[in-house]
Amino acid sequence: MADGTRRRRAGGRAANLGRRSQALFKQMPWRVPRNTDRPTEPLDEDGVERIHDAAMRVLEEVGIEFLNEEACALFAEAGCKVDGTNVKMGRDWVMEMMGHAPSSFTMTPRNEERVLIVGDGHMIFGNVSSPPNYMDLELGKKVSGTRAQNQNLLKLTQHFNCIHFAGGYPVEPVDLHPSVRHLDVLFDKLTITDKVMHAYSLGKERIEDVMEMVKIAGGLSEDEFQATPRMYTNINSTSPLKHDQPMIDGCLRMVRRGQAVVVAPFTLAGAMAPVTMAGAVVLSIAEALSAIALFQYVKPGCPCVIGTFTSNVDMKTGAPAFGTPEYMRATQMTGQMARYYGVPMRASGVCAANVPDGQAMWETCHSLWSAVQSGTNMVYHSAGWLEGGLIASPEKFVMDCEVLQMILRYFEPEVVATGKDDLAVDVIKEVGPNGHYFGIQHTQDRYETAFYQPFVSDWSNYEAFEAKGGVWTAERAHGLFKEIVANFEAPPMDVARRDELADFVARRKAEGGAPTDF
């Protein structure tokens, strides 16, 4: 598929396959899985203490730059050492603040049947968020994102039950002016999906607008909105050792109104962090704790998640790499630290591949399974991510959802059940050494539900595969994407709430939306 002609032909053939296969496409039902495996812990107890001590030394001796005047004033009020924008904080105070943070909490969207548990062993998965570019097999190249493409990716977000929350914009709609982009996209998100919402912490207008829109969509009073988390924001520190003005401002606004905050430092070993993975984790932990401690000081008990986005760069080019052995170990190590501090953890399903190919899938699988191994509770970018976060791909989205469904199936209790019928000793006696299990009643009673059934994988042999047209995986995924979008039905929303949302968007646009440099 090296040339554009081949890609265009493949797209049409895949679309036909999608129409033929739709009747066979049965996805798993909505549920929030619980990770029942013991976590992988590469650090011994002494190693955990050494990383903790090193992170505390960074906070005490080096400090974190907070480019936010209000944050610096709050730190000073709390007794921390503030010198301009540099804040040094003692370990006793940090740990006292971390003691307020809940180990789990819920997030309740407008559809209360889709309430999410964050923590307590649960895993939730979100869509790709924030790439500026889009690519699919029909286009055959990457292009700047549009509102229409974003809407289609939101339809995938709503369609797949293995996607639990709607993260940031699945692709940045560059055709919308930045001053009003958040208004149009949040209107789309709140009407196309009924899952937990995200807001970007990019200035007070954007964060306040999104909170109001979530309130409207849910038909909530201010007291009801503040009573339990209804949405969340995610921020990255500006590594090394900085938190910027708008992101901290947005988080402070969120926690004061009872909403959830995820702090996920983006630390690339060898570039924005030490080249050793332990050093990169130390930097990441210090940056995350500094912000979470501030939020706990302002609103003790506010829901916070510690995130990891620690990977390495290609030392030949400086490009980010994901799904590497080092990425996996950093995620597992951060999982140990999250448990040490008693807070939920966020990781990601990411890759550096440029197209939805084998590299994309093995890197993403490594990322996703390191999230499983580490005890991650919230998995960002679980479906649709390419080129280190610069491309959103609907084919990759569909392919990733196959992997996510396999993870959900892996954790279903019946897979490892050990009741009498599961142990099947009588069945083994019945068949003995000379028979087979295909036709016996024990198999017939279970054959439809005994094993995971794929919706995009092809388990047929080569001859059967060839007879069906020899359609490759990404092509099949493209056909399913087109079929899902063509048959999409938005979740129900009260007409009055939808009208109120539209009126709010129109009013805020008339007022100019959010200030921008453009």
C-alpha positions as CSV (number, residue, x, y, z in Angstrom):
1,M,0.0,0.0,0.0
2,A,2.8,2.4,-0.8
3,D,1.0,4.5,-3.3
4,G,-2.2,6.6,-3.0
5,T,-4.0,4.6,-5.7
6,R,-3.7,1.4,-3.8
7,R,-4.9,3.1,-0.6
8,R,-8.0,4.5,-2.4
9,R,-8.9,1.1,-3.8
10,A,-8.4,-0.5,-0.4
11,G,-10.7,2.0,1.3
12,G,-13.5,1.2,-1.1
13,R,-13.1,-2.6,-0.8
14,A,-12.9,-2.3,3.0
15,A,-16.1,-0.3,3.1
16,N,-17.9,-3.1,1.2
17,L,-16.4,-5.6,3.6
18,G,-17.7,-3.5,6.6
19,R,-21.2,-3.6,5.1
20,R,-21.1,-7.4,4.7
21,S,-19.6,-7.9,8.2
22,Q,-21.7,-5.6,10.2
23,A,-24.3,-8.2,11.0
24,L,-21.5,-10.3,12.6
25,F,-20.1,-7.4,14.6
26,K,-21.1,-8.0,18.2
27,Q,-19.1,-6.0,20.8
28,M,-18.8,-6.7,24.5
29,P,-21.3,-4.9,26.7
30,W,-20.5,-1.8,28.7
31,R,-18.8,-2.5,32.0
32,V,-15.9,-1.1,34.1
33,P,-13.4,-3.9,34.5
34,R,-11.5,-4.6,37.7
35,N,-7.8,-5.6,37.5
36,T,-7.6,-8.7,39.7
37,D,-3.9,-9.5,38.9
38,R,-1.1,-8.8,41.2
39,P,0.9,-5.8,39.9
40,T,4.3,-6.1,38.4
41,E,6.7,-4.5,40.8
42,P,10.3,-4.1,39.5
43,L,11.3,-2.1,42.6
44,D,11.8,-3.7,46.0
45,E,10.7,-1.9,49.1
46,D,14.1,-0.2,49.5
47,G,13.9,0.9,45.8
48,V,10.5,2.5,46.4
49,E,11.9,4.4,49.5
50,R,14.9,5.6,47.5
51,I,12.7,7.0,44.7
52,H,10.5,8.7,47.3
53,D,13.5,10.2,49.1
54,A,14.9,11.4,45.8
55,A,11.7,13.1,44.8
56,M,11.4,14.7,48.2
57,R,15.0,16.0,47.9
58,V,14.1,17.6,44.5
59,L,11.1,19.3,46.2
60,E,13.1,20.5,49.2
61,E,16.5,21.3,47.6
62,V,15.7,22.3,44.0
63,G,12.1,23.3,44.0
64,I,9.5,23.6,41.3
65,E,8.8,26.7,39.2
66,F,5.1,27.7,39.5
67,L,4.4,30.3,36.8
68,N,1.1,31.2,38.5
69,E,0.9,34.0,41.0
70,E,-2.0,32.6,42.9
71,A,-0.3,29.3,43.4
72,C,2.9,31.0,44.7
73,A,0.8,33.0,47.2
74,L,-1.0,29.8,48.3
75,F,2.3,28.0,48.8
76,A,3.7,31.0,50.8
77,E,0.5,30.9,53.0
78,A,1.1,27.2,53.6
79,G,4.6,27.9,54.8
80,C,6.6,26.7,51.8
81,K,9.7,28.6,50.7
82,V,8.8,30.8,47.7
83,D,11.4,32.8,45.9
84,G,9.9,34.5,42.9
85,T,8.4,31.6,41.0
86,N,10.5,28.9,42.6
87,V,8.7,26.9,45.3
88,K,10.5,24.6,47.8
89,M,8.3,22.4,50.0
90,G,9.2,20.1,52.9
91,R,8.5,16.4,52.7
92,D,6.4,16.4,55.9
93,W,4.0,19.0,54.4
94,V,3.8,17.2,51.1
95,M,3.0,13.9,52.7
96,E,0.4,15.6,55.0
97,M,-1.3,17.0,51.9
98,M,-1.1,13.7,50.1
99,G,-2.8,12.1,53.1
100,H,-6.0,14.1,52.2
101,A,-6.2,12.7,48.6
102,P,-8.8,9.9,48.1
103,S,-7.6,6.5,46.9
104,S,-10.7,6.3,44.7
105,F,-13.7,8.3,43.6
106,T,-16.4,8.3,41.0
107,M,-17.2,10.4,38.0
108,T,-20.8,10.7,36.9
109,P,-21.7,11.9,33.3
110,R,-25.1,13.1,32.1
111,N,-26.0,9.4,31.6
112,E,-25.7,8.2,35.1
113,E,-25.7,4.6,33.9
114,R,-22.1,5.3,32.7
115,V,-20.7,6.3,36.1
116,L,-17.0,5.5,36.4
117,I,-15.0,4.3,39.4
118,V,-11.4,5.7,39.4
119,G,-9.2,3.6,41.7
120,D,-10.1,0.6,43.8
121,G,-8.6,-1.7,41.2
122,H,-10.8,-0.6,38.3
123,M,-9.5,0.3,34.9
124,I,-11.1,2.8,32.5
125,F,-10.1,3.6,29.0
126,G,-10.4,6.8,27.0
127,N,-10.1,7.8,23.4
128,V,-7.1,9.5,21.6
129,S,-6.9,13.1,22.7
130,S,-5.3,16.2,21.1
131,P,-3.5,15.2,17.9
132,P,-3.4,18.2,15.5
133,N,-3.5,15.9,12.5
134,Y,-5.8,13.2,11.1
135,M,-5.3,10.4,8.6
136,D,-7.4,7.6,7.2
137,L,-7.0,5.1,4.4
138,E,-9.2,7.1,2.0
139,L,-7.1,10.2,2.4
140,G,-3.8,8.3,2.3
141,K,-1.9,11.1,4.0
142,K,-2.1,13.2,7.2
143,V,-4.0,16.4,7.1
144,S,-4.9,19.1,9.7
145,G,-7.9,18.1,11.8
146,T,-11.4,19.3,11.1
147,R,-14.6,19.5,13.1
148,A,-16.2,16.8,10.9
149,Q,-13.3,14.4,11.5
150,N,-13.5,15.2,15.2
151,Q,-17.2,14.4,15.2
152,N,-16.6,11.0,13.5
153,L,-14.0,10.1,16.1
154,L,-16.5,11.1,18.8
155,K,-19.0,8.7,17.2
156,L,-16.4,5.9,17.6
157,T,-15.9,7.0,21.2
158,Q,-19.6,6.7,21.9
159,H,-20.1,3.5,19.9
160,F,-17.4,1.3,21.5
161,N,-18.3,0.1,25.0
162,C,-14.7,-0.5,25.8
163,I,-14.1,3.3,25.7
164,H,-15.3,4.6,29.0
165,F,-14.6,8.3,28.9
166,A,-14.3,11.1,26.3
167,G,-10.9,12.6,26.7
168,G,-9.7,15.8,25.0
169,Y,-10.5,16.5,21.4
170,P,-9.9,13.3,19.5
171,V,-8.4,15.5,16.8
172,E,-7.8,19.2,17.1
173,P,-10.4,20.9,14.7
174,V,-8.1,23.5,13.2
175,D,-11.0,24.8,11.0
176,L,-12.6,26.2,14.2
177,H,-11.1,29.5,15.5
178,P,-9.3,28.9,18.9
179,S,-11.5,31.5,20.6
180,V,-14.7,29.5,20.1
181,R,-13.3,26.0,19.4
182,H,-14.0,24.7,22.9
183,L,-17.6,25.8,22.6
184,D,-18.3,24.0,19.4
185,V,-16.4,20.9,20.3
186,L,-17.9,20.5,23.8
187,F,-21.4,20.9,22.2
188,D,-20.5,18.1,19.9
189,K,-19.0,16.0,22.7
190,L,-22.0,16.5,25.0
191,T,-24.6,15.7,22.2
192,I,-22.7,12.9,20.4
193,T,-21.6,11.1,23.5
194,D,-23.0,10.6,27.0
195,K,-19.7,9.6,28.6
196,V,-17.5,11.4,31.2
197,M,-16.2,14.7,29.8
198,H,-12.8,16.4,29.8
199,A,-12.0,20.1,29.9
200,Y,-8.7,21.6,28.8
201,S,-7.1,23.9,31.4
202,L,-6.3,26.6,29.0
203,G,-7.4,29.8,30.5
204,K,-10.3,30.6,32.9
205,E,-12.9,31.2,30.1
206,R,-12.5,27.7,28.6
207,I,-12.6,25.8,31.9
208,E,-15.5,27.8,33.2
209,D,-17.4,27.4,29.9
210,V,-17.0,23.7,29.9
211,M,-18.1,23.3,33.5
212,E,-21.2,25.3,32.8
213,M,-21.9,23.2,29.7
214,V,-21.6,20.0,31.6
215,K,-24.0,21.4,34.2
216,I,-26.5,22.3,31.5
217,A,-26.3,18.9,29.8
218,G,-26.8,17.1,33.1
219,G,-29.6,19.4,34.2
220,L,-27.7,20.1,37.4
221,S,-27.8,22.8,40.0
222,E,-24.5,24.2,41.2
223,D,-24.9,22.2,44.4
224,E,-25.5,19.0,42.5
225,F,-22.5,19.7,40.2
226,Q,-20.2,20.2,43.2
227,A,-21.6,17.3,45.2
228,T,-19.7,14.7,43.1
229,P,-17.2,14.8,40.3
230,R,-19.0,15.1,36.9
231,M,-15.9,15.7,34.7
232,Y,-12.1,16.1,34.9
233,T,-9.2,17.9,33.5
234,N,-5.7,16.6,32.7
235,I,-2.5,18.7,32.9
236,N,1.1,18.1,32.0
237,S,3.9,19.8,33.7
238,T,6.4,21.7,31.6
239,S,9.3,19.5,32.2
240,P,11.8,19.9,33.7
241,L,10.4,21.4,36.9
242,K,7.7,23.8,35.8
243,H,4.0,24.2,36.0
244,D,2.5,26.9,33.8
245,Q,-0.1,29.6,34.5
246,P,-3.2,28.4,32.7
247,M,-3.0,24.8,33.6
248,I,-2.7,25.4,37.4
249,D,-5.4,28.1,37.2
250,G,-7.8,25.6,35.5
251,C,-7.1,22.9,38.1
252,L,-7.7,25.3,41.0
253,R,-11.0,26.3,39.4
254,M,-11.9,22.6,39.0
255,V,-11.0,21.4,42.5
256,R,-12.8,24.3,44.1
257,R,-16.0,23.1,42.4
258,G,-15.5,19.5,43.3
259,Q,-14.2,18.2,40.0
260,A,-11.4,15.8,39.3
261,V,-7.8,16.6,38.3
262,V,-5.2,14.4,36.6
263,V,-1.5,15.6,36.9
264,A,0.6,13.7,34.3
265,P,4.2,15.1,33.8
266,F,5.5,14.5,30.3
267,T,9.0,13.4,31.1
268,L,11.1,12.0,28.2
269,A,14.3,10.4,29.5
270,G,17.3,11.8,27.7
271,A,15.6,15.1,26.8
272,M,13.3,16.7,29.5
273,A,14.4,14.2,32.2
274,P,17.5,12.3,33.2
275,V,18.5,9.5,30.8
276,T,18.1,6.9,33.5
277,M,14.6,5.6,34.0
278,A,14.8,5.9,37.8
279,G,15.9,9.5,37.5
280,A,13.1,10.2,35.0
281,V,10.5,8.7,37.4
282,V,12.0,10.8,40.3
283,L,11.5,14.0,38.3
284,S,8.0,12.9,37.2
285,I,6.9,12.1,40.8
286,A,8.3,15.4,42.1
287,E,6.5,17.4,39.5
288,A,3.2,15.6,40.0
289,L,3.3,15.7,43.9
290,S,4.0,19.4,43.9
291,A,0.7,20.2,42.1
292,I,-1.4,17.6,43.9
293,A,-0.2,18.8,47.3
294,L,-1.2,22.3,46.3
295,F,-4.7,21.2,45.3
296,Q,-5.1,19.2,48.5
297,Y,-4.1,22.3,50.5
298,V,-6.8,24.3,48.7
299,K,-9.5,21.7,48.8
300,P,-8.6,18.8,51.1
301,G,-10.0,15.5,49.8
302,C,-10.4,16.8,46.2
303,P,-10.2,13.9,43.6
304,C,-6.7,13.8,42.1
305,V,-4.9,11.2,39.9
306,I,-1.2,10.9,39.5
307,G,-0.2,10.4,35.9
308,T,2.8,9.0,34.1
309,F,3.9,9.9,30.7
310,T,7.5,8.9,31.2
311,S,9.2,7.4,28.2
312,N,12.5,7.9,26.3
313,V,13.7,9.5,23.2
314,D,15.5,8.0,20.2
315,M,19.0,9.1,21.0
316,K,19.8,9.2,17.2
317,T,17.1,11.7,16.3
318,G,15.6,13.1,19.6
319,A,12.2,11.8,18.6
320,P,9.9,10.4,21.3
321,A,9.6,6.7,21.5
322,F,6.7,4.8,23.1
323,G,5.9,1.3,24.0
324,T,9.6,0.6,24.7
325,P,11.0,-1.6,27.4
326,E,12.0,1.5,29.3
327,Y,8.5,3.0,28.9
328,M,7.0,-0.2,30.4
329,R,9.3,-0.3,33.3
330,A,8.8,3.4,34.1
331,T,5.0,2.8,34.1
332,Q,5.4,-0.1,36.4
333,M,7.6,1.8,38.7
334,T,5.2,4.8,38.8
335,G,2.4,2.3,39.7
336,Q,4.4,1.3,42.7
337,M,4.8,5.0,43.7
338,A,1.1,5.7,43.2
339,R,0.2,2.9,45.6
340,Y,2.8,4.3,48.0
341,Y,1.1,7.6,48.0
342,G,-2.4,6.1,48.0
343,V,-3.8,7.8,44.9
344,P,-5.2,6.5,41.6
345,M,-2.9,6.4,38.6
346,R,-3.2,7.4,34.9
347,A,-1.1,5.9,32.0
348,S,-1.5,5.8,28.2
349,G,-1.9,3.6,25.2
350,V,0.6,5.1,22.9
351,C,3.0,4.4,20.1
352,A,5.5,6.2,17.8
353,A,4.4,4.5,14.6
354,N,3.2,6.7,11.7
355,V,0.6,4.4,10.2
356,P,-1.8,1.7,11.6
357,D,0.6,-1.2,11.0
358,G,2.4,-3.9,13.0
359,Q,4.7,-1.4,14.7
360,A,1.7,0.6,15.8
361,M,0.0,-2.4,17.4
362,W,3.0,-3.9,19.1
363,E,4.0,-0.6,20.7
364,T,0.5,0.2,21.7
365,C,0.0,-3.4,23.2
366,H,3.2,-2.9,25.2
367,S,1.9,0.4,26.5
368,L,-1.6,-1.0,27.3
369,W,-0.2,-4.1,29.0
370,S,2.2,-2.1,31.0
371,A,-0.8,-0.1,32.2
372,V,-2.4,-3.4,33.2
373,Q,0.8,-4.6,34.9
374,S,1.2,-1.4,36.8
375,G,-2.3,-1.3,38.3
376,T,-3.2,1.8,36.3
377,N,-6.7,3.0,36.9
378,M,-7.2,5.5,34.1
379,V,-5.7,4.8,30.6
380,Y,-5.5,7.8,28.3
381,H,-5.2,7.7,24.5
382,S,-6.3,4.0,24.5
383,A,-7.6,4.1,20.9
384,G,-6.6,6.0,17.8
385,W,-3.1,7.4,18.6
386,L,-0.3,7.5,16.0
387,E,3.0,9.4,15.4
388,G,3.7,10.1,19.1
389,G,0.3,11.9,19.4
390,L,0.5,13.9,16.2
391,I,-2.0,11.9,14.2
392,A,-5.5,10.5,15.1
393,S,-6.5,7.5,13.0
394,P,-10.0,5.9,12.9
395,E,-8.5,2.6,11.6
396,K,-6.1,2.6,14.6
397,F,-9.1,3.4,16.8
398,V,-11.0,0.4,15.7
399,M,-7.9,-1.9,15.9
400,D,-7.1,-0.7,19.4
401,C,-10.6,-1.4,20.5
402,E,-10.1,-5.0,19.6
403,V,-7.1,-5.0,22.0
404,L,-9.1,-3.3,24.7
405,Q,-11.9,-5.8,24.4
406,M,-9.4,-8.6,24.8
407,I,-8.1,-6.9,28.0
408,L,-11.7,-6.7,29.3
409,R,-12.3,-10.4,28.4
410,Y,-9.0,-11.3,30.2
411,F,-10.4,-9.9,33.4
412,E,-13.9,-11.6,33.2
413,P,-14.2,-13.9,36.3
414,E,-15.5,-16.8,34.2
415,V,-12.2,-17.1,32.3
416,V,-10.6,-18.4,35.5
417,A,-13.6,-19.9,37.3
418,T,-12.9,-23.2,39.1
419,G,-16.4,-24.6,39.9
420,K,-17.2,-28.2,39.3
421,D,-18.5,-27.6,35.8
422,D,-15.4,-25.5,35.0
423,L,-13.0,-28.2,36.2
424,A,-14.8,-30.6,34.0
425,V,-13.5,-33.9,35.4
426,D,-16.6,-35.8,34.4
427,V,-16.3,-34.4,30.9
428,I,-12.6,-35.5,30.7
429,K,-13.7,-39.0,31.8
430,E,-16.5,-39.0,29.2
431,V,-14.2,-38.2,26.3
432,G,-11.3,-40.2,27.5
433,P,-8.1,-40.5,25.4
434,N,-9.6,-41.3,22.1
435,G,-12.4,-38.8,21.6
436,H,-12.8,-35.1,21.1
437,Y,-14.7,-32.3,22.7
438,F,-16.4,-30.6,19.7
439,G,-19.7,-32.4,19.8
440,I,-20.3,-33.2,23.5
441,Q,-23.0,-31.4,25.4
442,H,-20.6,-29.6,27.8
443,T,-19.1,-27.8,24.7
444,Q,-22.4,-27.3,23.0
445,D,-23.8,-25.5,26.0
446,R,-20.9,-23.1,26.0
447,Y,-19.6,-22.7,22.5
448,E,-21.0,-19.3,21.9
449,T,-19.6,-17.7,25.0
450,A,-16.6,-19.8,26.0
451,F,-14.0,-17.7,24.1
452,Y,-13.4,-14.2,23.0
453,Q,-14.9,-13.4,19.6
454,P,-13.0,-10.8,17.6
455,F,-14.7,-8.2,15.4
456,V,-11.8,-7.0,13.3
457,S,-9.3,-9.9,13.6
458,D,-9.5,-12.6,10.9
459,W,-8.9,-16.1,12.3
460,S,-9.4,-17.9,9.1
461,N,-6.6,-19.7,7.2
462,Y,-4.8,-18.2,4.3
463,E,-7.0,-19.8,1.6
464,A,-10.2,-18.6,3.3
465,F,-8.7,-15.1,3.8
466,E,-7.7,-15.0,0.1
467,A,-11.1,-16.2,-1.0
468,K,-12.7,-13.3,1.0
469,G,-10.6,-10.8,-0.9
470,G,-7.4,-10.8,1.1
471,V,-8.4,-7.7,3.0
472,W,-5.7,-6.6,5.5
473,T,-6.5,-5.6,9.1
474,A,-6.3,-1.8,8.6
475,E,-8.6,-2.1,5.6
476,R,-11.1,-4.1,7.6
477,A,-11.0,-1.5,10.4
478,H,-11.6,1.2,7.8
479,G,-14.7,-0.6,6.6
480,L,-16.0,-0.9,10.2
481,F,-15.3,2.8,10.9
482,K,-17.3,3.8,7.8
483,E,-20.1,1.5,8.8
484,I,-20.3,2.8,12.4
485,V,-20.3,6.4,11.3
486,A,-23.0,5.8,8.6
487,N,-25.3,4.1,11.1
488,F,-24.6,6.2,14.2
489,E,-27.4,7.3,16.4
490,A,-26.7,9.9,19.0
491,P,-27.6,9.1,22.6
492,P,-30.9,10.7,23.7
493,M,-30.8,14.2,25.2
494,D,-33.7,16.2,26.6
495,V,-34.6,18.8,23.9
496,A,-34.8,21.7,26.4
497,R,-31.2,20.9,27.6
498,R,-29.9,20.7,24.1
499,D,-31.5,24.0,23.3
500,E,-30.1,25.6,26.4
501,L,-26.6,24.3,25.4
502,A,-27.0,25.8,21.9
503,D,-28.1,29.1,23.4
504,F,-25.1,29.1,25.8
505,V,-22.7,28.4,22.9
506,A,-24.3,31.2,20.8
507,R,-24.1,33.7,23.7
508,R,-20.5,32.9,24.5
509,K,-19.6,33.2,20.9
510,A,-21.3,36.6,20.7
511,E,-19.2,37.6,23.7
512,G,-16.0,36.6,21.9
513,G,-15.4,33.2,23.5
514,A,-11.9,32.9,25.0
515,P,-9.1,35.4,24.5
516,T,-6.3,34.1,22.1
517,D,-3.1,35.3,20.5
518,F,-4.5,34.7,17.0
